Amino acid sequence: MSFQPNPGDEVVINDIAYTIGQHPAAPGLAYAQAGRQGIVYQLIPRNGSISGAKALKVFFPKFRIPAMVYQSEHMEPYSELPGLQVCKRDVLTPERNGALIGEHPDLLYAVLMPWVHGLTWFDVISDQKKLTAEESLKLARALAGTGSAMEQRGLAHCDLSAPNVMIPFFSEVENLGGLSAVELVDVEQMYGSKMDRPDALLAGSPGYAAHRAVHSGLWSSYADRFAGAVIIAEMLSWSDPVIVEKAWGESYFDQHEMQTVSERYFAMRDSLQKRWGSKISDLFIRAWESHDLSSCPTFGEWFVALASADAGQADAAAVKETEDQEAAAAVVADTSRTEANVTDIGTTDTDVKEANGQIPSVTEVPPGQEAVVNRLFLQARALEDEDKPAAALEVYRSLYHFIPNNSAMQMEVEAAIKGLDAKLNPKEDTSQPVRIPFYRSKKFMISSAVLVVLLAGTVPTVKILADQAEVKQQEEQEAARLAEIKAAEEAEAAKAAALKQQEEDKKKQKAEAAKLEAEEKQKLAEAQKKEEERKALQAKYDKQAKYEAYLAKQEEQKQEAAKKALQEKYDKQAKYEAYLVWKKEHDAQVAKQEAERKAAAEAQRKQEAQRAAEEAARKAALKKKRAQNVVTLIAHYNKAYNAQKGKKIENAESYARDFKNLYNSDAAYFKGVGKVAARMSAINKFLSNTSYNLPNL
């Protein structure tokens, strides 16, 4: 059965009971997050709190790899590093979790790890959540510290991107004081000297991949340097509202802009320079202009540069920038008061043009301003192509004040402004005085001046202010002339005032009624919108559930075929193992018999050796005894000879008998020894005849 839990379902893993968490945005659905390799479910200990929650990552079939066990064992020591707590992983294996996997085959080689609370950096960017300078610096330092610690151990995440960077810093869950301000997740692609190279390598995520260096996937110790530089730059710049507004969407940069000269690149580079100093902006430039990942700054370089960075400097730069914008707006406000007066009179832009003989404008585009003019023109054209007339009109009006007089571009811009204005504001009553165009108003002059200051920080403003002063003088003269005309027109206008007032009262009543009706419609639309969003979210989860069910069915069929093949394999294995058992027993019996034979042979050899030793000892003793007996025989003979010579015949006979008795005890041996046999012959003669004289032998 596939693993499709509901909130509150109980799962027992390694003798610990967990319940499936409920999605905070979709009550009734399990808290699950889908990624490229699988789905992560939140598990809450049955006898614990939300702060002790675990994440159960269930991989798609393609990514259920047995080597995950080996990889996780090597990852665990790195869980002590800041930002890498998800490296403390427990893999579900058939040996340890066979019953659970048998019930839910999808859980084969699933990974249990700590649940990281908080937002992802992807959420911060997508929601355009502005940070303070202190928060930006804290997050950037934390990411640089984690990256530096990993680099020192030869590690790399290999898929560093906004969705894989968690921010526990913004979590509402308590007891998180020991965690890093940032945590990395989805570490299955991690590079390390003891890690196995993945079968399928990722080439980086859009908005963070270096297009110059990545061709066949990321898997090296340098893999995180470019993406890390971009994310650190985003974190530092997210305290700048201008950068937040310019974000492409799910990341600050569009993937097509990576390592190219673009407006977003210049904006981020200048923001880093103004707010955080040249050291940090230089590191970002170096990464952006690098031709390979190894030439990007190391995380250690980022960490050193950020250690000396000051959030107060960034706040001061932001305050100064605001003051500069307010000063520029104040100057423009002075020059635009005349336009306000002209608007009250009702003079048209065409009348002003005819009175002065020309539309006040800059007579020549300064060199530093040309890039701004071209950029605004192209931007307006793009907005027209995207069917955004209101936004295009605003950009055209900003552009109008900074193009040469009587040029082809001026005429083209005038035509575009009139066309868009007519499209957006069709005339209903031609009897009413024509208001001065918005791009000549005080409000627009202020906004256009601020826009130019922001887009072209290097454009000199002295010439613009001088031109505006000249415009002011001309318009004051024109205002004086038109004041006389106004006096004549007031009488006629007074006659129509009563009728106009009545019409205005009727219109006001209708407007109030329309306003109430619009408010009711707006409330109804908001309620419908919320209902549609809820239905869309429910449909999304239903679609995901159907897709998972389809995958589960496909996987179940594959599992059945694999089970059958595995059973055949097990049968063959069983036969082979039975043969091995028989062979082992047979070999043991043969070895035992051989050992017994060798033991018997060794015992026999020892007995023979013992007998040989005893025989040798006996022979040695016999030889020694015979040698002594030979000496004794010679002594007896000599005593018998000496006794005969001394006329002691009885003594001589006694010695002679002793000689004969000893000789007869081993006659065969004594017979061949020297003159012993001759002595025996003499002794025999003496014993038979005592008068026989023993010879001196």
C-alpha positions as CSV (number, residue, x, y, z in Angstrom):
1,M,0.0,0.0,0.0
2,S,1.4,3.4,-1.0
3,F,2.1,6.0,1.8
4,Q,-0.7,8.6,1.7
5,P,-1.2,9.6,5.4
6,N,-3.8,11.8,6.8
7,P,-3.3,14.3,9.7
8,G,-3.2,12.5,13.0
9,D,-2.3,9.1,11.6
10,E,0.3,7.3,13.7
11,V,3.6,6.0,12.4
12,V,6.0,4.0,14.6
13,I,9.7,4.3,13.5
14,N,12.4,2.7,15.6
15,D,10.1,2.1,18.5
16,I,9.1,5.8,18.7
17,A,5.4,6.7,17.9
18,Y,4.8,9.8,15.7
19,T,1.7,11.5,14.4
20,I,1.3,13.1,11.0
21,G,1.2,16.9,11.2
22,Q,-1.6,19.0,9.7
23,H,-0.9,21.6,7.0
24,P,-1.3,25.1,8.5
25,A,-2.8,26.5,5.3
26,A,-5.0,23.6,4.4
27,P,-6.8,22.0,7.4
28,G,-7.6,18.4,6.8
29,L,-4.5,17.7,4.7
30,A,-1.2,16.3,5.8
31,Y,1.7,18.7,6.2
32,A,3.7,17.7,3.2
33,Q,6.2,19.5,0.9
34,A,7.0,18.1,-2.5
35,G,10.5,18.5,-4.0
36,R,12.5,17.3,-7.0
37,Q,13.4,13.9,-5.3
38,G,10.5,13.2,-3.1
39,I,7.9,14.4,-0.6
40,V,8.7,15.5,3.0
41,Y,6.1,14.9,5.7
42,Q,6.0,16.4,9.2
43,L,6.1,13.9,12.1
44,I,5.3,15.1,15.6
45,P,6.3,12.9,18.6
46,R,3.2,11.5,20.3
47,N,4.7,12.3,23.7
48,G,6.6,15.4,22.6
49,S,6.1,19.0,21.4
50,I,6.2,20.6,18.0
51,S,9.8,21.7,18.6
52,G,10.9,18.1,18.5
53,A,9.2,17.4,15.2
54,K,10.9,15.2,12.6
55,A,10.9,15.2,8.8
56,L,10.2,12.0,6.9
57,K,11.4,12.3,3.3
58,V,9.8,9.7,1.1
59,F,11.7,9.4,-2.2
60,F,10.3,8.9,-5.6
61,P,11.2,5.4,-7.1
62,K,14.0,6.8,-9.1
63,F,15.8,8.1,-6.0
64,R,15.4,5.1,-3.7
65,I,19.0,4.2,-3.5
66,P,20.4,1.6,-1.1
67,A,23.7,3.5,-0.9
68,M,21.7,6.2,1.0
69,V,22.5,4.2,4.1
70,Y,26.3,4.5,3.5
71,Q,25.9,8.2,2.6
72,S,23.9,9.0,5.7
73,E,26.5,7.3,7.9
74,H,29.2,9.6,6.5
75,M,26.9,12.7,6.8
76,E,26.1,12.3,10.5
77,P,29.4,13.8,11.8
78,Y,28.6,17.0,9.9
79,S,25.3,17.5,11.7
80,E,27.3,19.3,14.4
81,L,28.2,22.0,12.0
82,P,26.0,25.2,12.1
83,G,23.4,25.0,9.4
84,L,23.7,21.3,8.7
85,Q,21.4,19.7,11.4
86,V,19.5,17.7,8.7
87,C,22.7,15.6,8.2
88,K,21.6,13.7,11.4
89,R,19.6,11.2,9.4
90,D,18.2,7.8,10.0
91,V,17.5,5.6,6.9
92,L,14.6,3.1,7.0
93,T,16.0,-0.3,5.9
94,P,14.4,-3.7,5.5
95,E,16.5,-5.1,8.3
96,R,15.4,-2.6,10.9
97,N,12.0,-1.5,9.6
98,G,10.8,-4.5,7.7
99,A,7.3,-4.5,9.1
100,L,6.6,-0.8,8.3
101,I,8.1,-1.1,4.8
102,G,6.1,-4.2,4.2
103,E,2.9,-2.2,5.0
104,H,4.1,0.9,3.0
105,P,6.7,-0.1,0.3
106,D,7.1,3.6,-0.5
107,L,9.0,4.0,2.7
108,L,12.0,1.8,1.5
109,Y,15.1,3.9,2.1
110,A,13.1,6.9,3.3
111,V,15.0,9.3,5.6
112,L,14.0,10.5,9.1
113,M,15.7,13.8,10.1
114,P,15.1,16.9,12.1
115,W,12.2,19.2,10.9
116,V,13.5,22.7,10.4
117,H,10.9,25.3,11.3
118,G,10.6,28.7,9.7
119,L,10.5,30.2,6.2
120,T,12.6,29.4,3.2
121,W,14.6,32.1,1.5
122,F,12.3,31.4,-1.5
123,D,9.3,32.5,0.7
124,V,11.0,35.7,1.7
125,I,11.7,36.6,-1.9
126,S,8.3,35.6,-3.3
127,D,6.4,37.5,-0.6
128,Q,8.8,40.5,-1.0
129,K,9.3,40.5,2.8
130,K,11.6,43.4,3.4
131,L,14.3,42.9,6.1
132,T,16.1,45.4,8.3
133,A,19.8,45.9,7.8
134,E,20.6,44.0,11.0
135,E,18.5,41.0,9.8
136,S,20.2,41.1,6.4
137,L,23.6,41.1,7.9
138,K,22.8,38.3,10.4
139,L,21.5,36.0,7.7
140,A,24.4,36.7,5.3
141,R,26.9,36.0,8.1
142,A,25.2,32.8,9.0
143,L,25.2,31.5,5.4
144,A,28.8,32.5,4.9
145,G,29.8,30.8,8.1
146,T,28.1,27.6,7.1
147,G,29.6,27.6,3.7
148,S,33.1,28.3,5.1
149,A,32.8,25.4,7.6
150,M,31.8,23.1,4.7
151,E,34.6,24.2,2.4
152,Q,37.2,23.6,5.2
153,R,36.0,20.0,5.2
154,G,35.9,19.6,1.5
155,L,32.1,19.6,1.3
156,A,29.6,21.3,-1.0
157,H,25.7,21.2,-1.1
158,C,25.7,21.1,-4.9
159,D,22.1,22.5,-5.2
160,L,22.3,25.7,-3.2
161,S,19.2,27.8,-4.0
162,A,16.4,29.8,-2.3
163,P,14.1,26.8,-1.6
164,N,16.9,24.9,0.0
165,V,17.9,27.6,2.5
166,M,15.7,27.6,5.6
167,I,15.4,30.6,7.9
168,P,14.7,29.4,11.4
169,F,15.4,33.0,12.4
170,F,11.8,33.9,11.4
171,S,10.2,30.8,13.0
172,E,7.4,31.2,15.6
173,V,8.3,27.9,17.3
174,E,10.0,28.3,20.6
175,N,13.2,26.6,21.9
176,L,15.2,27.3,18.8
177,G,18.0,29.3,20.4
178,G,20.6,26.7,19.6
179,L,20.0,26.7,15.8
180,S,21.8,28.6,13.2
181,A,20.1,31.6,11.6
182,V,20.1,29.6,8.4
183,E,19.8,25.9,7.8
184,L,20.4,23.9,4.5
185,V,18.0,21.2,3.4
186,D,17.9,18.7,0.5
187,V,21.5,17.5,1.1
188,E,21.2,14.2,-0.9
189,Q,23.5,15.7,-3.6
190,M,26.2,16.7,-1.2
191,Y,29.8,16.4,-2.4
192,G,32.5,15.0,-0.1
193,S,35.7,13.0,-0.5
194,K,33.9,9.9,1.0
195,M,30.6,10.4,-0.8
196,D,29.5,8.4,-3.8
197,R,28.9,10.4,-7.0
198,P,25.1,10.6,-7.7
199,D,23.8,8.9,-10.8
200,A,21.9,12.0,-11.9
201,L,23.6,15.3,-11.3
202,L,21.7,18.6,-11.0
203,A,22.9,21.7,-13.0
204,G,21.7,24.2,-10.4
205,S,18.4,26.1,-9.9
206,P,17.1,28.9,-12.0
207,G,18.3,32.3,-10.7
208,Y,21.3,30.8,-9.0
209,A,23.2,28.7,-11.6
210,A,26.3,30.1,-13.3
211,H,25.7,29.5,-17.0
212,R,29.4,29.9,-17.9
213,A,30.6,27.1,-15.8
214,V,27.8,24.5,-15.7
215,H,27.5,22.1,-18.6
216,S,27.1,18.6,-17.2
217,G,25.9,19.0,-13.6
218,L,27.4,20.2,-10.3
219,W,29.5,17.9,-8.1
220,S,32.7,19.4,-6.8
221,S,34.0,21.2,-3.8
222,Y,33.5,24.5,-5.7
223,A,29.9,23.9,-6.6
224,D,28.3,26.3,-4.0
225,R,30.5,29.3,-4.6
226,F,28.5,31.1,-7.3
227,A,25.1,30.3,-6.0
228,G,26.2,31.2,-2.4
229,A,27.5,34.6,-3.7
230,V,24.1,35.4,-5.3
231,I,22.1,34.4,-2.2
232,I,24.4,36.3,0.2
233,A,24.0,39.4,-2.1
234,E,20.2,38.9,-2.1
235,M,20.2,38.7,1.7
236,L,22.2,41.9,2.1
237,S,20.2,43.7,-0.5
238,W,16.8,42.7,0.9
239,S,16.9,45.6,3.3
240,D,16.8,48.0,0.2
241,P,13.2,48.5,-0.9
242,V,14.4,49.4,-4.4
243,I,16.0,45.9,-4.8
244,V,12.9,44.2,-3.3
245,E,10.7,45.9,-5.9
246,K,12.9,45.0,-8.8
247,A,12.9,41.2,-8.0
248,W,12.1,39.0,-10.9
249,G,9.8,36.7,-9.0
250,E,11.0,33.5,-7.3
251,S,14.5,34.8,-7.3
252,Y,16.0,38.3,-7.7
253,F,17.6,37.5,-11.1
254,D,15.9,35.8,-14.1
255,Q,18.0,32.8,-15.2
256,H,18.5,34.5,-18.6
257,E,20.2,37.4,-16.8
258,M,22.8,35.3,-15.0
259,Q,26.4,36.7,-15.5
260,T,25.1,39.3,-18.0
261,V,25.1,43.1,-17.8
262,S,21.5,43.9,-16.9
263,E,19.5,46.6,-15.0
264,R,19.1,44.3,-12.0
265,Y,22.8,43.5,-11.8
266,F,23.7,47.3,-11.8
267,A,21.0,48.0,-9.2
268,M,22.3,45.2,-6.8
269,R,25.9,46.1,-7.4
270,D,25.3,49.8,-6.6
271,S,23.1,48.9,-3.6
272,L,25.9,46.7,-2.1
273,Q,28.4,49.5,-2.8
274,K,26.4,52.2,-1.1
275,R,25.1,50.2,1.9
276,W,27.8,47.7,2.7
277,G,31.0,49.1,1.1
278,S,33.4,48.3,-1.7
279,K,34.8,45.0,-0.2
280,I,31.5,43.3,-0.4
281,S,30.5,44.7,-3.8
282,D,33.9,43.7,-5.2
283,L,33.3,40.1,-4.0
284,F,29.9,40.1,-5.8
285,I,31.4,41.5,-9.0
286,R,34.2,38.9,-8.9
287,A,31.7,36.1,-8.7
288,W,29.4,37.6,-11.4
289,E,32.3,38.0,-13.8
290,S,34.0,34.7,-13.1
291,H,34.6,32.2,-15.9
292,D,34.7,29.1,-13.7
293,L,33.5,28.2,-10.2
294,S,37.0,27.9,-8.7
295,S,37.6,31.6,-9.4
296,C,34.6,32.7,-7.4
297,P,35.3,34.1,-3.9
298,T,35.4,31.4,-1.2
299,F,32.9,31.5,1.7
300,G,35.8,32.3,3.9
301,E,36.4,35.6,2.0
302,W,32.7,36.5,2.4
303,F,32.9,35.7,6.1
304,V,35.9,38.0,6.7
305,A,34.3,40.8,4.7
306,L,30.9,40.5,6.5
307,A,32.7,40.3,9.9
308,S,33.7,44.0,9.4
309,A,30.4,45.1,7.9
310,D,28.2,47.4,9.9
311,A,24.4,47.5,9.8
312,G,24.5,51.1,11.0
313,Q,26.4,52.0,7.8
314,A,23.6,50.5,5.7
315,D,20.9,52.3,7.7
316,A,22.8,55.6,7.3
317,A,23.1,55.1,3.6
318,A,19.4,54.4,3.4
319,V,18.6,57.6,5.3
320,K,20.9,59.6,3.1
321,E,19.4,58.2,-0.1
322,T,15.9,59.1,1.2
323,E,17.0,62.7,2.0
324,D,18.5,63.0,-1.4
325,Q,15.3,61.9,-3.0
326,E,13.3,64.3,-0.9
327,A,15.6,67.2,-1.8
328,A,15.3,66.4,-5.5
329,A,11.5,66.3,-5.1
330,A,11.5,69.6,-3.3
331,V,13.4,71.3,-6.1
332,V,11.1,69.9,-8.7
333,A,8.1,71.0,-6.7
334,D,9.3,74.6,-6.9
335,T,9.6,74.4,-10.6
336,S,6.2,72.8,-11.1
337,R,4.1,75.3,-9.2
338,T,3.4,77.2,-12.4
339,E,2.0,74.0,-13.9
340,A,-0.5,73.9,-11.0
341,N,-1.6,77.5,-11.8
342,V,-2.0,76.7,-15.5
343,T,-4.1,73.7,-14.6
344,D,-6.5,75.8,-12.5
345,I,-7.0,78.2,-15.5
346,G,-7.7,75.2,-17.8
347,T,-5.0,76.0,-20.4
348,T,-4.1,73.1,-22.6
349,D,-0.6,71.9,-23.4
350,T,-1.2,72.9,-27.0
351,D,-2.0,76.5,-25.8
352,V,1.3,76.7,-23.9
353,K,3.2,75.3,-26.8
354,E,1.6,77.9,-29.1
355,A,2.3,80.8,-26.7
356,N,6.0,80.0,-26.2
357,G,6.6,78.8,-29.7
358,Q,7.9,75.4,-28.4
359,I,7.4,72.8,-25.8
360,P,10.0,73.4,-23.0
361,S,12.5,70.6,-23.1
362,V,16.2,69.8,-22.9
363,T,17.7,70.9,-26.3
364,E,20.4,68.2,-26.2
365,V,20.7,64.9,-24.5
366,P,23.8,64.9,-22.2
367,P,26.2,61.9,-22.8
368,G,25.5,60.5,-19.4
369,Q,21.7,60.7,-19.9
370,E,21.6,58.9,-23.2
371,A,21.5,55.5,-21.6
372,V,18.6,56.5,-19.4
373,V,16.6,57.8,-22.4
374,N,17.2,54.7,-24.4
375,R,16.3,52.5,-21.5
376,L,13.0,54.3,-20.7
377,F,12.0,54.3,-24.4
378,L,12.6,50.5,-24.7
379,Q,10.8,49.9,-21.4
380,A,7.8,51.9,-22.6
381,R,7.7,50.0,-25.9
382,A,7.8,46.6,-24.0
383,L,4.9,47.7,-21.7
384,E,2.9,48.6,-24.8
385,D,3.6,45.2,-26.3
386,E,2.5,43.6,-23.0
387,D,-0.8,45.5,-23.2
388,K,-0.1,47.6,-20.2
389,P,-1.1,51.1,-21.5
390,A,-1.2,52.9,-18.1
391,A,2.3,51.8,-17.2
392,A,3.6,52.6,-20.7
393,L,2.1,56.1,-20.5
394,E,3.8,56.8,-17.2
395,V,7.2,55.8,-18.7
396,Y,6.6,57.9,-21.8
397,R,5.8,60.9,-19.7
398,S,9.0,60.4,-17.7
399,L,10.9,60.2,-20.9
400,Y,9.4,63.3,-22.5
401,H,11.3,65.8,-20.4
402,F,14.7,64.4,-21.3
403,I,14.8,64.1,-25.1
404,P,16.0,66.7,-27.6
405,N,13.6,69.4,-28.8
406,N,12.1,68.9,-32.3
407,S,13.7,65.5,-32.7
408,A,12.2,62.4,-34.2
409,M,12.0,60.8,-30.8
410,Q,10.2,63.8,-29.4
411,M,7.5,63.7,-32.0
412,E,7.1,59.9,-31.6
413,V,6.8,60.2,-27.9
414,E,4.2,63.0,-28.2
415,A,2.2,60.8,-30.5
416,A,2.4,57.8,-28.1
417,I,1.4,60.0,-25.1
418,K,-1.6,61.4,-26.9
419,G,-2.7,58.0,-28.2
420,L,-2.4,56.2,-24.8
421,D,-4.0,59.2,-23.0
422,A,-7.0,59.1,-25.4
423,K,-7.2,55.3,-25.0
424,L,-7.2,55.5,-21.2
425,N,-9.3,58.7,-20.8
426,P,-11.8,59.0,-23.7
427,K,-13.5,62.5,-23.8
428,E,-17.1,62.6,-22.8
429,D,-17.9,66.3,-22.6
430,T,-16.1,68.6,-25.0
431,S,-17.6,71.8,-23.4
432,Q,-15.5,71.3,-20.3
433,P,-12.0,73.0,-20.2
434,V,-9.2,70.7,-21.2
435,R,-6.9,69.9,-18.3
436,I,-3.2,70.2,-18.7
437,P,-1.7,66.7,-19.4
438,F,-0.6,64.8,-16.4
439,Y,3.0,64.7,-17.5
440,R,3.1,68.5,-17.1
441,S,1.7,68.3,-13.5
442,K,3.4,68.9,-10.3
443,K,2.8,65.3,-9.1
444,F,4.4,63.9,-12.2
445,M,7.3,66.3,-12.2
446,I,8.2,65.1,-8.7
447,S,7.9,61.4,-9.6
448,S,9.8,61.7,-12.9
449,A,12.7,63.5,-11.2
450,V,12.9,60.8,-8.5
451,L,12.8,58.1,-11.2
452,V,15.7,59.8,-13.1
453,V,17.7,60.1,-9.9
454,L,17.3,56.4,-9.1
455,L,17.9,55.1,-12.7
456,A,20.7,57.4,-13.6
457,G,22.6,58.1,-10.4
458,T,25.5,59.4,-12.5
459,V,23.5,61.8,-14.6
460,P,24.2,65.4,-13.8
461,T,21.2,67.2,-12.4
462,V,22.5,70.8,-12.6
463,K,21.5,71.1,-16.3
464,I,18.0,69.7,-15.6
465,L,17.4,72.1,-12.8
466,A,18.6,75.0,-15.0
467,D,16.2,74.0,-17.7
468,Q,13.4,73.7,-15.2
469,A,14.2,77.2,-13.9
470,E,13.9,78.6,-17.5
471,V,10.6,76.7,-17.9
472,K,9.4,78.3,-14.7
473,Q,10.2,81.8,-15.9
474,Q,8.5,81.3,-19.2
475,E,5.4,79.7,-17.6
476,E,5.1,82.6,-15.1
477,Q,5.0,85.0,-18.0
478,E,2.4,82.9,-19.7
479,A,0.4,82.6,-16.5
480,A,0.2,86.4,-16.2
481,R,-1.1,86.7,-19.8
482,L,-3.6,83.9,-19.2
483,A,-4.8,85.5,-15.9
484,E,-6.3,88.4,-18.0
485,I,-8.0,85.9,-20.2
486,K,-9.4,84.1,-17.2
487,A,-11.0,87.3,-15.9
488,A,-13.1,87.6,-19.1
489,E,-14.0,84.0,-18.9
490,E,-15.2,84.1,-15.3
491,A,-18.4,86.0,-16.1
492,E,-19.5,83.4,-18.6
493,A,-18.4,80.6,-16.2
494,A,-20.6,82.0,-13.4
495,K,-23.7,81.7,-15.6
496,A,-23.0,78.0,-16.1
497,A,-22.1,77.5,-12.4
498,A,-25.7,77.1,-11.2
499,L,-26.5,74.5,-13.8
500,K,-23.2,72.8,-13.2
501,Q,-23.8,72.7,-9.5
502,Q,-27.1,70.9,-10.0
503,E,-25.5,68.4,-12.3
504,E,-22.7,67.9,-9.8
505,D,-25.2,67.2,-7.0
506,K,-27.0,64.6,-9.2
507,K,-23.6,63.1,-10.1
508,K,-22.6,63.1,-6.5
509,Q,-25.7,61.2,-5.5
510,K,-25.2,58.7,-8.3
511,A,-21.5,58.5,-7.3
512,E,-22.4,57.7,-3.7
513,A,-24.8,55.0,-4.8
514,A,-22.3,53.6,-7.2
515,K,-19.6,53.7,-4.5
516,L,-21.8,51.7,-2.1
517,E,-22.6,49.2,-4.9
518,A,-18.9,49.0,-5.8
519,E,-18.0,48.3,-2.1
520,E,-20.6,45.5,-2.0
521,K,-19.3,44.1,-5.2
522,Q,-15.8,44.3,-3.9
523,K,-16.7,42.5,-0.8
524,L,-18.5,39.8,-2.8
525,A,-15.5,39.6,-5.2
526,E,-13.1,39.2,-2.3
527,A,-15.2,36.5,-0.8
528,Q,-15.4,34.7,-4.2
529,K,-11.7,35.2,-4.6
530,K,-10.9,33.5,-1.3
531,E,-13.3,30.7,-2.1
532,E,-11.7,30.3,-5.5
533,E,-8.2,30.3,-3.9
534,R,-9.4,27.6,-1.4
535,K,-10.9,25.5,-4.2
536,A,-7.7,26.0,-6.3
537,L,-5.6,24.9,-3.4
538,Q,-7.9,21.9,-2.8
539,A,-7.8,21.0,-6.5
540,K,-4.0,21.3,-6.4
541,Y,-3.9,18.8,-3.5
542,D,-6.4,16.5,-5.2
543,K,-4.4,16.6,-8.3
544,Q,-1.3,15.8,-6.4
545,A,-3.1,13.0,-4.6
546,K,-4.2,11.5,-7.9
547,Y,-0.8,11.8,-9.3
548,E,0.7,10.1,-6.3
549,A,-1.9,7.4,-6.5
550,Y,-1.0,6.9,-10.2
551,L,2.6,6.7,-9.3
552,A,1.8,4.3,-6.5
553,K,-0.1,2.0,-8.9
554,Q,2.7,2.0,-11.3
555,E,5.1,1.4,-8.5
556,E,2.9,-1.4,-7.2
557,Q,3.0,-3.2,-10.6
558,K,6.8,-2.7,-10.7
559,Q,7.0,-4.0,-7.1
560,E,5.0,-7.1,-8.0
561,A,7.2,-7.9,-11.0
562,A,10.2,-7.2,-8.9
563,K,8.8,-9.4,-6.1
564,K,8.3,-12.3,-8.5
565,A,11.8,-11.9,-9.9
566,L,13.2,-11.6,-6.4
567,Q,11.3,-14.7,-5.3
568,E,13.0,-16.7,-8.1
569,K,16.3,-15.2,-7.1
570,Y,15.6,-16.2,-3.5
571,D,14.7,-19.8,-4.6
572,K,18.0,-20.0,-6.5
573,Q,19.8,-18.5,-3.5
574,A,18.2,-21.0,-1.2
575,K,19.3,-23.9,-3.4
576,Y,22.8,-22.5,-3.6
577,E,22.9,-21.9,0.2
578,A,21.7,-25.5,0.8
579,Y,24.6,-26.7,-1.5
580,L,27.0,-24.5,0.5
581,V,25.7,-26.0,3.8
582,W,26.2,-29.6,2.4
583,K,29.6,-28.7,1.0
584,K,30.6,-27.1,4.3
585,E,29.5,-30.2,6.3
586,H,31.3,-32.5,3.8
587,D,34.4,-30.5,3.9
588,A,34.3,-30.4,7.7
589,Q,33.9,-34.2,7.8
590,V,36.8,-34.7,5.4
591,A,38.9,-32.3,7.4
592,K,38.0,-34.1,10.6
593,Q,39.0,-37.5,9.1
594,E,42.3,-36.0,7.9
595,A,42.9,-34.4,11.3
596,E,42.3,-37.8,13.0
597,R,44.6,-39.6,10.5
598,K,47.3,-37.0,11.1
599,A,46.8,-37.3,14.9
600,A,47.1,-41.1,14.7
601,A,50.2,-40.8,12.6
602,E,51.7,-38.3,14.9
603,A,51.0,-40.5,17.9
604,Q,52.6,-43.5,16.2
605,R,55.6,-41.3,15.3
606,K,55.9,-40.2,18.9
607,Q,55.7,-43.9,20.1
608,E,58.4,-45.0,17.7
609,A,60.5,-42.0,18.6
610,Q,60.0,-42.9,22.3
611,R,61.0,-46.6,21.6
612,A,64.0,-45.5,19.6
613,A,65.0,-43.2,22.4
614,E,64.6,-46.0,25.0
615,E,66.6,-48.4,22.8
616,A,69.3,-45.8,22.3
617,A,69.4,-45.2,26.1
618,R,69.5,-49.0,26.7
619,K,72.3,-49.4,24.2
620,A,74.2,-46.5,25.7
621,A,73.7,-48.0,29.2
622,L,74.8,-51.4,28.0
623,K,77.8,-50.0,26.3
624,K,78.8,-48.1,29.4
625,K,78.2,-51.2,31.5
626,R,80.3,-53.4,29.2
627,A,83.1,-50.9,29.2
628,Q,83.0,-51.0,33.0
629,N,82.9,-54.8,33.0
630,V,85.9,-54.9,30.7
631,V,87.8,-52.8,33.2
632,T,86.6,-55.0,36.0
633,L,87.7,-58.2,34.1
634,I,91.2,-56.8,33.6
635,A,91.3,-55.8,37.3
636,H,90.2,-59.4,38.3
637,Y,92.8,-60.9,36.0
638,N,95.5,-58.6,37.3
639,K,94.6,-59.4,40.9
640,A,94.7,-63.1,40.2
641,Y,98.0,-62.8,38.5
642,N,99.5,-60.7,41.3
643,A,98.1,-63.1,44.0
644,Q,99.7,-66.1,42.2
645,K,103.0,-64.3,42.0
646,G,102.7,-63.6,45.8
647,K,102.0,-67.3,46.4
648,K,98.4,-66.6,47.5
649,I,96.8,-69.3,45.5
650,E,93.4,-69.1,47.3
651,N,93.1,-65.4,46.6
652,A,94.2,-66.0,43.0
653,E,91.5,-68.7,42.6
654,S,88.9,-66.4,44.0
655,Y,89.9,-63.6,41.6
656,A,90.0,-66.1,38.8
657,R,86.4,-67.4,39.6
658,D,85.2,-63.7,39.7
659,F,86.7,-63.1,36.3
660,K,85.1,-66.3,34.9
661,N,81.7,-65.5,36.3
662,L,81.7,-61.9,34.9
663,Y,83.1,-63.1,31.6
664,N,80.3,-65.7,31.2
665,S,77.6,-63.0,31.8
666,D,78.4,-61.6,28.3
667,A,80.8,-64.0,26.8
668,A,79.8,-63.2,23.2
669,Y,80.7,-59.5,23.6
670,F,83.9,-60.1,25.7
671,K,85.2,-62.6,23.3
672,G,85.8,-59.9,20.7
673,V,87.2,-57.3,23.0
674,G,91.0,-57.0,23.0
675,K,92.8,-59.7,25.0
676,V,89.9,-60.5,27.2
677,A,89.4,-63.9,25.5
678,A,93.1,-64.8,26.0
679,R,92.8,-63.9,29.6
680,M,89.7,-66.1,29.9
681,S,91.6,-69.0,28.4
682,A,94.5,-68.5,30.9
683,I,92.0,-68.3,33.8
684,N,90.3,-71.6,32.7
685,K,93.8,-73.3,32.7
686,F,94.6,-71.9,36.1
687,L,91.4,-73.0,37.6
688,S,91.9,-76.5,36.3
689,N,95.5,-76.6,37.4
690,T,96.6,-74.0,40.0
691,S,100.2,-74.7,39.2
692,Y,99.7,-73.1,35.8
693,N,101.3,-69.7,35.7
694,L,99.1,-67.0,34.5
695,P,100.7,-65.0,31.7
696,N,101.3,-61.3,32.1
697,L,98.7,-59.9,29.7
